[in-house]
Every structure is written in C-alpha cells, then in structure tokens.
Amino acid sequence: MVEMKNRKVVIFGGGQVGERKASLFSRYAPTTVISRSFTPGLYELEKQGVNLINTTVTLSDEVILGHIKDVFLVIPTTSDQELNRRIAELAHQSSSLVNSVDGLEDIAVPSIIEKGDITIAISTKGASPALSKYMRQKIEEIIRPEFEDMARILKDIRPKLIQQVPKQEDRSRILWTILEDSDVWEALPESYDKALKIALNHLINGNN
C-alpha cells in the first residue's frame, strides 16, 4: 500500500466516479477535484476538506499542467475518454502517478475495508471489480466488531509487552496465547475492560 500522507491528489471530473475517488483518497491525502459541475456528495466532501475547483475554461495542455504541478497522483474521471487519455499522458510527463478507469494507470485502487486499526485491501488487479465487491461483502461478514476490539487490546498491551518481555519469540507466543483464548473473545462483546484484564493476565503469567 502506498503512503499517501501529505501527497497531493488531483481528480478531474465531478461526477459519481470522481465522488467515489474523492471519498476514498481524501481520507489519506489532500485532495482536489476539478470540474465544471459537482455532485451533491462532492459538496458534502468539501465540508470535510476536499478542495473543489470549478472551471469553465477549456482544459488545454497548459491548463492541465498547471493543475497537476507537484501532484503525486492524478485521477482522470471525466466522461470524455480522449480528455482522460490526454490528462494521463500529461501526468506521466510531469512524473505524477495515474489512476484511471480508461487504462494508462500506475496505481490500481483496491477495495478497502476499515475497522478501527484494521485495514484490509482487496484487489483482482482490474480483472473483475464485481469479484472484488463480492469478496469484500464476504469478508465484512467475517470481520465482526470483536476483531476491532481485539486489535485495540493488542495495541494497548504492546508497550508493556515490549518493556517486560525482551525476547521477540516470547512476545509472539504471548500474543498468540491471547488471540487463541476464547475467554478474551467471549468477554469482548460484554466489556472491553474485562477482556483487557484477561489478556493482561497472559502477559503476567507468560513472563513468569
């Protein structure tokens, strides 16, 4: 997965595809959408920090290059395939990466599942977006809220684990003992603090 923090993203096109791309990338990077018009959803995203640039000028090469200067990722989503192709080519000339529904892309965007500290990316490398969506639905059925809480537990005990258990193999053994303890999993829906206490007992016992 590419680290996007503080890397600029520019999307050309204010339709439904542009909205979906902006919704995704604005979580990770400063995102700008350039278009003659925008969906209501994009106006909502503007309230959350997405930069909307309304343009009525013809997107000449010079204008496009001005918009994509020092941009990390360029995403053409207009209804004009020829314009999308030209934007992608100019982006490559400017050393920007491209994500495009019309090909000529450097980054394939996976389907993302986010549950707290858990992030799962699903990709078929463009072979079948429908399969990616199907797999996402199936995985979301498996990733119950307890998984998010378990990730939180392991995150919370990590500093103590590193401090109290010097050997990596011992730390790994303790973590697996916690993960395989049905008492921890059964306590999670009832009380996070109760589950955390059970997990910490493994740290105490495993270090003796």
C-alpha positions as CSV (number, residue, x, y, z in Angstrom):
1,M,0.0,0.0,0.0
2,V,1.3,3.5,-0.9
3,E,1.8,6.0,1.9
4,M,-0.3,9.0,0.8
5,K,0.0,11.3,3.8
6,N,0.8,14.9,2.6
7,R,0.9,13.8,-1.0
8,K,-1.4,15.8,-3.3
9,V,-4.2,14.1,-5.2
10,V,-6.0,15.8,-8.1
11,I,-9.2,14.4,-9.7
12,F,-10.6,15.6,-13.0
13,G,-14.3,15.2,-13.2
14,G,-17.1,15.9,-10.7
15,G,-19.4,13.1,-11.4
16,Q,-20.2,9.9,-9.4
17,V,-16.8,8.3,-10.2
18,G,-15.0,11.4,-9.1
19,E,-17.0,11.5,-5.9
20,R,-16.1,7.9,-5.1
21,K,-12.4,8.6,-5.7
22,A,-12.5,11.7,-3.6
23,S,-14.3,9.9,-0.8
24,L,-11.5,7.3,-0.8
25,F,-8.4,9.4,-1.3
26,S,-9.4,12.3,0.9
27,R,-9.1,10.0,3.9
28,Y,-5.4,9.8,3.3
29,A,-4.2,12.8,1.3
30,P,-5.0,16.4,0.4
31,T,-7.5,16.0,-2.5
32,T,-8.7,18.5,-5.1
33,V,-11.5,17.9,-7.6
34,I,-11.6,20.0,-10.9
35,S,-14.8,20.1,-12.9
36,R,-17.5,22.3,-14.5
37,S,-20.0,20.8,-12.0
38,F,-20.1,18.6,-8.9
39,T,-22.4,16.0,-7.4
40,P,-24.2,16.9,-4.1
41,G,-21.9,14.3,-2.5
42,L,-18.8,16.2,-3.5
43,Y,-20.2,19.4,-1.9
44,E,-20.6,17.4,1.3
45,L,-17.0,16.2,1.0
46,E,-16.0,19.9,0.5
47,K,-17.2,20.5,4.1
48,Q,-14.8,17.8,5.2
49,G,-11.8,19.3,3.5
50,V,-11.9,18.3,-0.2
51,N,-10.9,21.2,-2.4
52,L,-13.4,21.8,-5.3
53,I,-12.2,23.9,-8.3
54,N,-15.0,25.0,-10.6
55,T,-13.6,25.6,-14.0
56,T,-15.3,26.8,-17.2
57,V,-12.2,27.2,-19.3
58,T,-11.1,24.6,-21.9
59,L,-8.7,22.1,-20.4
60,S,-5.8,22.8,-22.7
61,D,-2.4,21.1,-22.1
62,E,-1.1,24.2,-20.4
63,V,-4.1,24.4,-18.1
64,I,-3.9,20.8,-17.2
65,L,-0.2,21.0,-16.5
66,G,-0.8,24.0,-14.2
67,H,-3.3,21.9,-12.1
68,I,-1.0,18.9,-11.8
69,K,2.3,20.6,-11.0
70,D,3.9,18.8,-8.0
71,V,0.9,16.5,-7.7
72,F,1.6,12.9,-6.6
73,L,-1.5,11.2,-8.0
74,V,-3.7,12.3,-10.9
75,I,-7.1,10.7,-11.5
76,P,-9.0,11.4,-14.8
77,T,-12.7,10.6,-14.4
78,T,-14.4,12.8,-17.0
79,S,-16.9,11.5,-19.4
80,D,-14.5,12.3,-22.3
81,Q,-12.2,9.3,-22.9
82,E,-9.9,11.3,-25.1
83,L,-9.5,14.0,-22.4
84,N,-8.9,11.4,-19.8
85,R,-6.1,9.9,-22.0
86,R,-4.5,13.3,-22.5
87,I,-4.6,14.1,-18.8
88,A,-3.0,10.7,-18.1
89,E,-0.2,11.3,-20.6
90,L,0.5,14.8,-19.3
91,A,0.6,13.4,-15.8
92,H,3.2,10.9,-16.8
93,Q,5.2,13.7,-18.4
94,S,5.1,15.5,-15.1
95,S,6.2,12.4,-13.2
96,S,2.9,12.1,-11.5
97,L,1.3,8.7,-10.9
98,V,-2.1,8.0,-12.6
99,N,-5.2,6.1,-11.6
100,S,-7.6,5.9,-14.5
101,V,-10.7,3.9,-15.4
102,D,-9.6,4.0,-19.0
103,G,-6.3,2.3,-18.6
104,L,-2.9,4.1,-18.6
105,E,-2.7,3.7,-14.8
106,D,0.1,3.2,-12.4
107,I,-1.9,2.6,-9.3
108,A,-4.8,0.1,-9.0
109,V,-7.1,1.1,-6.2
110,P,-8.2,-1.9,-4.1
111,S,-11.5,-2.3,-2.4
112,I,-10.8,-1.2,1.2
113,I,-12.3,-2.5,4.5
114,E,-11.5,-0.3,7.5
115,K,-12.5,-1.4,11.0
116,G,-10.7,0.7,13.6
117,D,-7.0,-0.2,13.4
118,I,-7.7,-3.0,10.9
119,T,-7.3,-2.2,7.2
120,I,-7.9,-4.9,4.5
121,A,-7.3,-4.2,0.8
122,I,-8.8,-6.5,-1.9
123,S,-7.8,-6.4,-5.5
124,T,-8.2,-8.5,-8.6
125,K,-5.7,-6.3,-10.5
126,G,-8.5,-5.0,-12.6
127,A,-9.7,-8.4,-13.7
128,S,-13.1,-8.1,-12.1
129,P,-14.4,-5.2,-10.0
130,A,-17.5,-7.3,-9.3
131,L,-15.4,-10.1,-7.7
132,S,-13.6,-7.5,-5.5
133,K,-17.0,-6.3,-4.3
134,Y,-18.3,-9.8,-3.7
135,M,-15.1,-10.7,-1.7
136,R,-15.5,-7.5,0.3
137,Q,-19.0,-8.4,1.2
138,K,-18.0,-11.9,2.3
139,I,-15.0,-10.6,4.4
140,E,-17.1,-8.0,6.1
141,E,-19.4,-10.8,7.3
142,I,-16.4,-12.4,9.0
143,I,-14.8,-9.3,10.5
144,R,-17.1,-8.8,13.5
145,P,-16.8,-5.8,15.9
146,E,-14.8,-8.1,18.2
147,F,-11.9,-8.1,15.7
148,E,-11.7,-4.3,16.0
149,D,-11.7,-4.5,19.8
150,M,-9.0,-7.3,19.7
151,A,-6.8,-5.1,17.7
152,R,-7.3,-2.3,20.3
153,I,-6.3,-4.7,23.1
154,L,-3.1,-5.9,21.3
155,K,-2.3,-2.2,20.6
156,D,-2.9,-1.2,24.3
157,I,-0.7,-4.0,25.8
158,R,2.1,-3.7,23.2
159,P,4.1,-1.1,25.2
160,K,4.0,-3.2,28.4
161,L,4.8,-6.3,26.3
162,I,7.9,-4.7,24.8
163,Q,9.0,-3.3,28.2
164,Q,8.5,-6.5,30.2
165,V,9.4,-9.3,27.7
166,P,12.7,-8.8,26.0
167,K,12.7,-11.7,23.6
168,Q,10.7,-11.5,20.4
169,E,9.8,-15.2,20.4
170,D,8.3,-14.8,23.9
171,R,6.3,-11.8,22.9
172,S,5.0,-13.6,19.8
173,R,4.0,-16.6,22.0
174,I,2.1,-14.4,24.4
175,L,0.2,-12.6,21.7
176,W,-0.9,-15.9,20.1
177,T,-2.0,-17.2,23.5
178,I,-4.2,-14.1,23.8
179,L,-5.6,-14.5,20.3
180,E,-6.4,-18.1,20.9
181,D,-8.0,-17.6,24.3
182,S,-11.8,-18.0,23.9
183,D,-12.3,-16.2,27.2
184,V,-10.9,-13.0,25.8
185,W,-13.1,-13.2,22.7
186,E,-16.2,-14.0,24.7
187,A,-15.6,-11.1,27.1
188,L,-15.2,-8.5,24.3
189,P,-18.9,-8.0,23.5
190,E,-19.7,-7.7,27.2
191,S,-16.8,-5.4,28.4
192,Y,-13.6,-4.2,26.8
193,D,-12.0,-3.7,30.2
194,K,-12.9,-7.3,31.2
195,A,-11.3,-8.7,28.1
196,L,-8.2,-6.5,28.5
197,K,-7.8,-7.7,32.1
198,I,-7.9,-11.4,30.9
199,A,-5.3,-10.5,28.2
200,L,-3.0,-8.8,30.7
201,N,-3.1,-12.0,32.8
202,H,-1.4,-13.8,29.9
203,L,1.3,-11.1,29.9
204,I,1.9,-11.6,33.7
205,N,1.8,-15.4,33.5
206,G,3.7,-15.7,30.3
207,N,6.5,-13.6,31.7
208,N,7.0,-15.8,34.8
